[in-house]
Amino acid sequence: MTTIHDLPTPALVVHTRELTANLAAMAAARPAAELRPHVKAFKSTELAREIAARHHHHAFCCATLAEMEGMASSGLGDDLMLANETLDVERLGRLGAARDVRITVAVDSLETIEVARLAGVREVVIDVEVGLPRCGCPPAEAARLAEVATDRGLLVRGVMGYEGQCQDWTDPEKRRAEVERSMALLAEAHAEVGGDVVSAGGTGTHAINSLATEIQAGSYVLMDTHYSRLTDLPFRPALRVLATVISARAGAGGWYVADAGLKAFAMDHGDPSADIGHVFFCSDEHTTVSAEPELDVRVGDRVTFVPAHIDPTVAKHELLHLVEGEEIIDVWPVDLRGW
């Protein structure tokens, strides 16, 4: 039997009980085609395959061309949406030429429409900015872009809009009000554009976005401490970063040092959370954790951390180790890394 004690650290471990519960909770809220899981959050075709097999979510959302390519080559190309604009005609063209893969690309300008046409992509969604100042056209321009896309031989499936500005708001009522405001803008655009698809939302708004025909959620699968602050969500952290204690200072005011640092965690949402003690600070290769004497942490012990931001944390690693207790029951490659 292989256990977590056999792993070189730092390493990603996924607790199957929490993973299973998270997938089931989302499937109950957004069954089958009502969810387009966003693979950017977990970056593993094996995990995507598990989601499709267990809960019949066969349409997936991708953030990068590398994710699109990996999903397509793994036989998971029933309905792939690139939910970001791209100007890479060559790589997009290879995807567009794959007749056994359904590709939809987000567009928000004349330039991105032309790239889709040149790449041989047949279907697009009009990306509409609904409050997050990132990609997306102004709502009033959506109809004109849809007309241009249609004139250039593209099928416009509908609209996409991401209310990312409020995904992590901890006040449920304020979050709901902002979703309603944002989706009113997307509804206006959709009324002009038409199509069957209204693609929006995420983990933080999956249960309160009533306009979207499909929700682009991904963090719910593994979760992190940033989303765990939202007490109305039914999801729990399933992923830990496993580390080894390499130094310890006993006594009152003591601490221990684990061999996972900035190169193992994404830090844009803050420090990871230690399952034992409280994180003091992170450096390149180390995390220093304050520990009371009764915690009894010794050099050589294995400790775990929950990252604050799941997506870029997973991208720093090559493998997901599925565990039941301390036993490793499977290993899945993080094969959708990169761009």
Secondary structure, DSSP 8 states (H G I E B T S, - for coil): --BGGGS-SSEEEEEHHHHHHHHHHHHHHS-GGGB--BGGGT--HHHHHHHHHHH---EEEESSHHHHHHHHHTT--SEEEE-S----HHHHHHHHT-TTS-EEEEE-SHHHHHHHHHTT--EEEEEB-SSSSSS-B-GGGHHHHHHHHHHTT-EEEEEEE--GGGTT-S-HHHHHHHHHHHHHHHHHHHHHH--SEEEE--GGGTTT--S-SEE---GGGT--HHHHT-TT------EEEEEEEEEEE-STT-EEEES--TTTS--TT---EESSSEEEEE-SS-EEEE--GGG---TT-EEEEE-S-HHHHHTT-SEEEEEETTEEEEEEE-TT---
